[in-house]
Amino acid sequence: MNGHPLPPDFQAHTGYCQQMDTHLPTASVREALLFSACLRQPQSVPFEEKQAYVEKVIKMCGLEAYADAIVGSLGVEHRKRTTIAVELVAKPSLIFLDEPTSGLDSQSAWAITSFLRDLADSGQAIVCTIHQPSAELFQVFDRLLLLRKGGQTVYFGDIGPRATTLIDYFERNGGRKCDDTENPAEYILDVIGAGATATTDIDWYSVWKKSPLSSQAFDEIERIHEEGRKRGAVQATLTNTFPTGWGFQLRQLLVRDAQAHWRDPTYLIAKLALNIASALLIGFTFFKAKTTIQGTQNHLFAIFMSTIISVPLSNQLQVAFIEMRNIYEVRERHSRMYSWTALVTSQILIELPWNILGSSLYFLCWYWTVGFPASLLRPSSFHACAAFCLQRTRVCSPASGHHYIVYPIQHTLFSRYLRLFICLRPSLTLCLVLSVLLCRESSEDNTRVVNADGELVAHPHVFIL
């Protein structure tokens, strides 16, 4: 740029409006602009100044009546205006647009190009690609870089009033005469053989290289480079990869994610309904299981079936996360708005309260329905269970007349997450039966543990509580 390599923060000082309008659909126009301004302008800029500039851009883009509207409810034209406004609040020195009129009707396309014309007249440098515009849209632009297949330059220069400068160049170098009612954009494509059925015998790339306009263009570029070299290279104003710190990014992302979750009742209702419905289904399947052998198995199955709920809950998380990741990958990462780690951290933290609420509802609908004793909710019982997180423990046997079974779910998928224990009070016979069912007896070690009366109380894999 100006005869020097691009500065490291070039991306942060330029705006790029893609052909697809990629926004968070649950945010309002003002919130989307304020989020971009807070993260793309330096952190040293006061928040009040950023907020005031956002209001100025809203007025400049003609979005006053839609400032508080949800982006997902906007029409194509105003969504395109929002896309441009999101880049403008970063105060870029140059804006690139990829076919800003694609997908728009004639009225909306004219409104967008007129808006771009007003921005250019106010001093904003704009570079955009445009595909077969109408004659009215074509004359809004100042200069044209026309490329043919292979990236070879066919024309670069002023368009002129009613495209007369451009048309005169092609007619002067062997092109057919352009009719007064013909669209200049379609005319030049037909002349250079770029249409679907158009052909030409003229090598317009060679014609351009030999034309005086080519020499003048290269002389002007060299002059700009010489002036740029005299002024020195453009120094980077940002010392870090991002304009703001990691903590500030996380705070802004948490606010945006919290709003997005709150404004998406379908996602929240589905999460809570899945927990409640699953708890009731499992609870009434093993309703009021007793402390018999079959009842104990039902308790175990109730816990095991609870682990299956992690699969649909994970699928629910993926939908929201992938939508947010797509916005990051398509637009926000290239603008250097925030770090990937800040995005992932915010997504994890914002899910914690809702998952805690869902798990609490699950527990309330499941625990007593299955028939677990309320006495096990005492802190002393819970701590006693949690203390014995042993990899090989299967059954815990008697202590002073009371018999406990502690079954850590070590070899299931859910064990790595919760390390649940089941604490029941069955008979000694049930302890021994479960020790046979749940433990593999080692042929090398036949040791047994007996109490003072000579009764068998423990297996090699049985831990005495």
Sequence and secondary structure as in RCSB ss.txt:
>XXXX:A:sequence
MNGHPLPPDFQAHTGYCQQMDTHLPTASVREALLFSACLRQPQSVPFEEKQAYVEKVIKMCGLEAYADAIVGSLG
VEHRKRTTIAVELVAKPSLIFLDEPTSGLDSQSAWAITSFLRDLADSGQAIVCTIHQPSAELFQVFDRLLLLRKG
GQTVYFGDIGPRATTLIDYFERNGGRKCDDTENPAEYILDVIGAGATATTDIDWYSVWKKSPLSSQAFDEIERIH
EEGRKRGAVQATLTNTFPTGWGFQLRQLLVRDAQAHWRDPTYLIAKLALNIASALLIGFTFFKAKTTIQGTQNHL
FAIFMSTIISVPLSNQLQVAFIEMRNIYEVRERHSRMYSWTALVTSQILIELPWNILGSSLYFLCWYWTVGFPAS
LLRPSSFHACAAFCLQRTRVCSPASGHHYIVYPIQHTLFSRYLRLFICLRPSLTLCLVLSVLLCRESSEDNTRVV
NADGELVAHPHVFIL
>XXXX:A:secstr
 TTS   TTTGGGEEEE SS    TTSBHHHHHHHHHHHHS TTS HHHHHHHHHHHHHHTT GGGTTSBGGG  
HHHHHHHHHHHHHTT  SEEEEE TTTT  HHHHHHHHHHHHHHHHTT EEEEE SS  HHHHTT SEEEEEETT
TEEEEEEE  GGGHHHHHHHHHTT     TTS HHHHHHHHTT SSS   SS HHHHHHHSHHHHHHHHHHHHHH
HHHHHH     S SSSSSS HHHHHHHHHHHHHHHHHT HHHHHHHHHHHHHHHHHHHHHTTT  SSHHHHHHHH
HHHHHHHHTHHHHHHHHHHHHHHHHHHIIIIITTTT S HHHHHHHHHHHHHHHHHHHHHHHHHHHHHHHT  GG
GGSHHHHHHHHH   SS  EEE BTTB  EE    SSTTHHHH    EE   HHHHHHHHHHH    SS    EE
 TTS EEE TTEEE 
